[in-house]
Structure formats: C-alpha cells, structure tokens
Amino acid sequence: MSVTGQFEPVVLGCWFEDFSEDLERRSPGRTITEADLMAFSGLTGDYSQVHTDEEFCRNTEFGTRIGHGLLGLSIAQGLMWRTNYTQGTGVASLGWTNWSFRRPIFIGDTVRVRWRLTSKRESGSKPGMGIIHEWCRLMNQKDEILQEGEHITLIRRRPA
C-alpha cells in the first residue's frame, strides 16, 4: 500500500509508446487436456459430440475429440496475458477481427501464441491512451498455425 492507504497499480506491461513493429512476442506453452474440453463445455453449454464423445469422433474426419474453436481463442488470450505485456497498461480488449480456425486443436497438443504489432494510433476519444492492432497466431507443438487473427487493444500512454 502507498502512504495514502491506497493500493498502487502494478505496472509490468508496456506503455503505448513502447510498442514497435519489429518485435515478435511469444507466450509460454500450455498442453490441452480432456479437463480443458469438459470445463469449457460446462462453462459454455456446448456439449457437441465432436468435443465430448470419443466413440462418435472415431468416425469423423478428425478421428478423435477436438477442442472448441472458442476454447482456442480463449486460451490464446490467456497465454498472451501470462507474459504480463499489458499488466497495468492495458485498459480493454476492443475486439478480435478476422479470426480464423485453420486446424483442429487436439487433446495433448501443446499450444503457444506468437504475435506482433501491425499498427498503432493515439485514441481520438480517450486522452492519454492509444489503440494497438496485433496479428496473433495460436501454434501447436509442430509449429502449425491452429488459429490466427487480429487483436485490438486500448493501452495507456506513458504518464508525463
């Protein structure tokens, strides 16, 4: 706590001015488990057989259960957050655009995210903030792109 008794914000992340197009960021990995699929099914109510029924899936083009597409996007966001690159500086995720599901996510896959800045601009409506656009790729252990798209985030500018 500070002298005033208020909690001070923890700033580990990059300010708007720190983002540059020449840097590719990488997350740590995470192995997808059966528990991940079942927990996501319970959270969303999506109990589709392609996620929950191994016997059914043996006769599909995948041959086994696959992860939900939105599970992949959710894990990508979480893996990016684990790097603390917007801790204390990020204000809001403004959107994910052009997100595509290119390959299935299988139980046992170890996924990680690679991302880089594609553009940034000062906010016209939020003084002291800027907007960054990043191209993000969720990759598996074979370096195959599973999902990819653009993430747009509102970031604080460095205080004077």
N, C-alpha and C positions, 0 to 999 in steps of 0.2 A: 504494500500500500504506500501511497505517497504521503507526504506531510499533511495534506488536507483530508486524509482518510478515504480518498477515492482510489479505486483500482486504476493503475496505469495500463494503457494498452500495450500488449506485447507486439512489437514490430520486428518480424523476422523477414518479411517479404520485401519485394522490390517496389519502389515508387514508380509512378508513371514514367518519369524521366529515365529510369534505369533499363527500360525495355528496349532492346535493339534487335534488328532483323538478323544479325549474324550469329545469334546464339540458339542452338537447339537444346531444349531441356529434355531430361529423361527421368522417369519415375523408377522407384524400386519395383520389383515384381510381386505378383500375388498368384498363387495357384488356386484355380477354380475347383470347388468341392461340390459334392452332392448336397451338402448342407446349404451352400450358397443358392442353388437352384430351388430347393424346397423353401428356404426362408423368403426368397423373392416371390415365389408362388403365393405363399401365405400373405405377404405384405400387399401384393397387387391383386390377388384373387385370380391370377392367370394360372390355372392348373391344366393347361393344354397338354395333351398326351405327349407331344413332342418334347416336353420338359419333364414329365413325371412318370411315364410308362415305358420302361425298358423293353418289355416284350413287344409292345406296339412298334417301338422305334427300330427294332431289328429288321423290319420290313420296309423301312423308309429309305430315302436316298442318303440319309446320314448314318444309318446302321446302329445308332445309339442315341441317347438323350442329348439334347443341346441346350445351351443357356439361352435365356430370353435375350432378345436384342437390346431391350432397355436395361437389362442387368449389365450388359457390357458397357453401355453409356454411363450408367451409374458408377460402375467400378472405375471407369476411366476418370471421371470427375474426382473420385476418392483418391486414386493414385496420384493425380496431379496435386491434390491438396496436401498429401503426405510430404511433398517436397518443401512446404512452407513458403512457396514463392510469392504468395499473396497474403500471407499471415499478417494481419494488422494494416494492410494497404488495400486489399480488395474490398469493395463495397457490395457489389452484386453481380451475379451471373445474369447477363442480359439476354442470353439466348444461345442456342446451338442451331446452326444452319447447315444445310447441305450434308447432313449426317447420313452416311450410308453403311449398311450392313453387308460387308463383302464376303465374309466367310463365317461359318458357324463357330461358336465357342463350345468346346467340349469339356466335360469333367476331366480334370487332370492337366488342362492347359495352364501354363504359367504365362500371365499377361503382364505387359508393362505399356507405358504410354511414352511417345515421343511427340514433342510439339515445339513450334516456333512461331514467333510473331510474324504476321503478314502485313499488318498496318496498325497505325495508332493515330489518334487525334484528340485534341482537347475537347472536353464536353462543352457544348454551347449552352446548356441549361443548368449545369451543375458546376459552379465556380470551384476551383481547387481540385477538379477531377478530370480524368481523361478516359477514353474508351480504347481498349486494345482488341484486336482480332488475331486469333491464333489458329493455325491449322494443326489439328491433333490427330494422331494415329494410335489406335489400340492394336498392339502387336502380340503375337504368340511367341513361344519359345523357338520356333523355326524362323523367326523374323518375318512371318507372313502378316500382312495387314488384315485384321479382322473387321475393324470399323474405322471410319475416318470422317472428319468434318471440321467445321469452323466453330470456335467458341468465342463469344463476345463478352467482355468483362469490363465493368466500371471500376477504375483504380484511382486511388488518391494520388494527388501530386505531392511532391516533397514540400513540407512546410517551409516558409521563409525563414 
